[in-house]
Amino acid sequence: MSKPSRLRRILAAIWNGITWLRLALSNILFLLLLAVIYFVYMGGGEEPPPERAALLLNMMGTVVDQRSQVEPIAALLVEPSPAEHEVVLRDVIDAIDYASDDPAVSALVMELDELVYAGLSRVQEIAVALERFKDSGKPVVAVGDFYTQDQYLLASYADTVIVNPYGGVALEGFSSYRNYFRDALEKLSINMHVFKAGEHKSVAEPFLRDDMSAPEKAITERWLQVLWGQYAAAVEAQRDLAPGTINDYVNEYADRLAAAGGDSAALAQQAGLVDEVYNRDQSNDYLVATVGASDAEGRYEAMPFERYVRRQRPSELLPVEGERVAVITAQGDILPGEQPPGAIGGESLAAQLQATAEADGVAAIVLRVNSGGGSVFASEVIRQQVLATRAQGIPVVVSMGAVAASGGYYIAAEADEIWATPATITGSIGVFAAIPTFENLLQRLGVYTDGVGTTELAGSLRLDRPLNPQLAQALTSGVAFSYRNFVELVAAGRGMAVEQVDKVAQGRIWSAPDALDRGLLDGLGSLQDAIAAAAALADLDSYEVEYVAPQLTPRELFLQQLAERTGALGIPVANRVGSVLAGWLAPAVDAAAELASLRDPRHLYARCLECGLVR
């Protein structure tokens, strides 16, 4: 038998080497996967909790009702920033409530420097839990370098507020500013065709004007003043300040700061906004004395709330037994079809409602809505399922979060009861259609569109052609029909005359107190108040509360938990250059995202774009 040639032996050796390397990498990846599984399901080898410690509310990023879907590979490979991290509101509230009854927890400390956004509505719900914690007799301390307006609202509920000597409290008030694109679209030769029903459906203004109209300014100023009044009143009540103190602090800030020699921390203390001005070491000494325990490095002993709530909360993998109120979260834009957490899919939310209603022991459902709306078609799919659930004899109560407007109100309108936080933005009962066409832009580039079709409407949806007059007429009729339907279903759900609803509709945005006065809501309160209302409708004296998670396969559940755990690894360091660039590009990115989200099959939308400023 002849001996293989030298070239063949070399190629065989190379192939064997590649095979060995492939097997080695496969084994390494397999071992890493086993390690990750252990980390996710066995708790990552966390140390036992200390015998005495503070609960640390070190919220980082944005507080949300439902965490958006995160890809595990991205969580593993991309260094996160505070702006990208999400904190679930329920985790914060549950951690506070568990700690209030835990003898090992001697105090609550808020470190809020990494908190990007919570919002007035969510802080109002957290504040209720903080008051319950203070009723236990345990102290609450807030410590920070420099409080933003959002951070300070939460800090004001502490018994003691500490600020760094080189810090301060930055308050400015609430505002609503948007970008207007008429001139830019004209220069780019882009035609934006907008059809709307509702006198105050201002979604068209950014595309058709270069500024905010006077009527829209009046409406916007009204709900902003209501929200800012709630903010100022809350801070003044917690800090025992006279009414008007917060407005005076903001409006006279420049003069007061000059009088304080530019010392913003001293100014905040003089104004009664903070109690102590301490550097890092002094703050730690104060907290060690308050908590009554320190770690091996001499820092005050503390348990971060996300780890703490994972330890304290019963496993959600175990089924909830007995009669119960089920809570389903609907957060994000309303889009057709199946959508991941962080968005509302017409089909996926309807399926979740149906499956929950059919589960043994579910006596009532609370639908937590935090959405500025979206697709009319998807909203209608969800509304029909709400009605089907009620037809089964299961009460449905809506709890509105920060925003439940337009399509967000559409899916809530025919619930048994609608509750909102005092800071909820709602209403915006109106419909619009929007289609951009680029024929003029393409012609400037020397690109032309021509051809033939079998009917008058053939090819009418091409964005490189002028808008077909028949299509424009059809969209006008469709918008008018959808608006009438919207008003009529609100009238049916709220027990009002169509004429009454039409007066408060017309696309107008309402603050929750104003919406309550006009019959659009049943009560103001937290999610817990809505749960209690649902239990009362179901005649439940004793019940459990089940927080229904999106239906996931075992693989999806594993990947979700992996992403959540790996996303919390290490200390996130924001990319400063990336953050600055993102800020500069935000208007263009937001405009592109809004256009990309317009995916209704009939091009009809119940959407409140300005509500996105509230989140």
PyMOL commands that set and color helices and strands:
alter all, ss='L'
color gray80, all
select helices_A, chain A and resi 6-42+72-77+82-84+89-100+120-135+149-155+182-187+202-208+214-238+245-251+253-259+264-270+280-291+305-312+346-358+376-391+407-410+439-444+469-494+498-504+512-517+527-537+554-566+576-596+610-613
alter helices_A, ss='H'
color red, helices_A
select strands_A, chain A and resi 53-57+61-64+86-88+105-111+115-117+140-144+160-163+191-197+276-277+302-304+324-331+334-335+344-345+362-371+373-375+396-405+417-420+425-427+431-437+509-511+523-524+544-548+605-607
alter strands_A, ss='S'
color yellow, strands_A
deselect
rebuild
show_as cartoon
